[in-house]
Amino acid sequence: MPRQLRFGLLVAILFTGACRSGPHSKIGIDSQEGNNAPRTRVVLLGTGTPNADPEHSGPAVAIVVDDTAYLVDCGPGVVRRAAAAYEKGIAALEPSKLRLLYVSHLHSDHTVGLPDLLLTPWVLGRDAPLVVYGPVGIKNMTDHIEQAYEEDIHMRIDGLERLTKRVSVNDPCSRDQGWTWRSADGQTDIG
């Protein structure tokens, strides 16, 4: 199955699964309705292209279900756009809560925000590793980013900040052969 088709299937399963919540569930986009707010929201964090357009951040979408944000891609500005959405009332997009990422493909405009997504939420108090899913090469990319920032990570742990938890990526893929995803109930694999 072609990778783009597998990615589309993954997003459809996530979105469909997120929306299965009973007769009173709502789906909305960036609503501030208090207790009547939709359980699932789609937030466009960036709609830009590889062009350096100051009006658009790089490609990134958040599918927010209750208190969990599922990020799809991490173009430039993803953490700052998430912080802006948090300031507008979407609690799941508080930067320290960003924990789940699905990368559609490894073009730079879809991944250049990955170092920021790895490091900034950790510095701000993320208490769990970032879980990254993606195509062949995503593990290699995240490993090299961590290696590139090794000195910064070391200074934040052993320096004045004394952060106690090392930044880490929880790689759910036991093989580097393409897409893999397991549903929360452990019953469905795509790979």
N, C-alpha and C positions, 0 to 999 in steps of 0.2 A: 504494500500500500504506500503510495507517495507520502512524503513527510508532511506536505501542506494539508493533505486530506486527513492524516492522523492528527495534526495539530487542531484542525477544525473540529474533528470528532471529540478531541479532549476538551476543548472550550465548550462545545455543545453539551457534553456530559456534565461538566462542572456547572454550567448555567442551569441545565435542566434539573440536576440534583439539588441545586441551591433553591430552586423555585418550588420543589415539592414540599410544601409545608402546611397544607390543609386549606379549607375553604376561606379562611380569613387572611390568608397571606396576600401581600401586596408587592408589586414590583414597581420601582420608580427610579428616577434619576435625580439625585441630589435634592431630596425633599427635606424640609425642616418642619415636619408635622408633629413633633413631639412624640407622645405615646402611640400615635396613629401612623408612625413612619413605616415605610415599606421595609420588609425583612431583607430584600435584595435590591441593591442599587448598582448601576453601572456608571462609573465615574471616568471620564476621559481626562487623564492626567497630562497627556501630550499627544498632539496630532501632527507633529512636524514631519519633515522629510530630512534627508541628509543635508539639505541646504541650511546654511546658518541664518535662519530666519529669527530675528529677535522677538517676534510676536508668537512663536509656537515652540513649546518644548518638544523633545523627541518622543517617539512612539512609546506610549505606556497607557494601559487601561487597568483599572481596579474593578473587580467584581466583588462587591462588599455584601456579605451575608451575615446578618446580625452584627457580631463584634469581630468578624474575621475578614481581612482583605486578601483577595487572591489577585496578585499582580500578573499581568501579561505584558511582557517586555519591559525594558528599563532603559529607555532613551535618556539623553541628557536632561537633567532637571527633575527626574522622577521623585526624589526625596523632597525637594522643595515644593513641588506641586502637591504632593501628598500632605505636606505640612499646611499648605494653603487650604486644602479641602478640610483638614482637621479643624483649622481655625473657623471654617464656615459651618461646623457642626457635625462632621462625619468622623465620629470617635475612632472607628477602626483604622483610619488613615493617620493616626498619630505616628510619627516616624519611629518611635521605639517599639511600636506594635507590628511593624512590617516584617513578616516572617516567611511568606510564601511567594515564590516567583516561578513563572512558567515562561521560558524564553522560546519564541517561535522559530527563530533562526539566528545565526551568528553574525549578521551584518552589524557593523559598528554603530549605526544609528539606533539599533535595537538593544545594544549591550553596553554602550559607553557609560551609562549610569550605574553599572554593576559595582564598581569600586565604592561609589557613594552609598549604594544600597547595602553593601557589606559592612562598611565602616561607620557611617554616621549614626544609624540606629543603635549600633553597639555602643558607641560613645555616649549616646543619649539614654542608655539603660536597657536595651533589648536584652531580655533574660533567656532567650533560646536561640539556637543557631538558625540562620537563614536556610530555608529548604529551597533548593534550586532544582527545577526539572527542565530538561531541554534536549536538543538534538545532540548527535555525536559531536564531541568537542567541548561541551559545556563544562565538564569536570576539569578538563585540561585548562580551560580559560580561567575558571575560578581558582584553581590551584596556583596558576601563574600570577593572578592578581594578589592573592594572599602573600605569595613570595615577594612580589614587588613592594608591598607595604609592610614587610616583615619588621623593618626598623621602627616604623611608626607604631605598630602593634606592640613591639617590645617596650618602647618608651611609655606607652599608655599603661602597660601592666606593671612595669618596674620603676616608672618615674613618679612624678608628682600626683598623677591621677589615681594611681593604684587600682585600676580596673581589675576585677578579680576573675572575670570570665574571658577567655580567649575568644576572639572572633573566629567563627568556624562556619563551614558550609556542611550541612547534613546532606550528603549525596544519596538519594534514595535509589539510585541506579546501581545495581550490582554488576552491570555490564555496560560497556560504552558502545552500544550498537544501535542507538537511536532512541526514540521516544519510549518512555515507560511511565506508567502511572498506575497506582493502586487506589481504589476507592477506600473511603473511611471504613467500610465494613469488610475490607480485605478480599472481596469477592470478584472484583473486576480489574483486569489488567489490560492495558493497551501497550503494545510494544512491538 
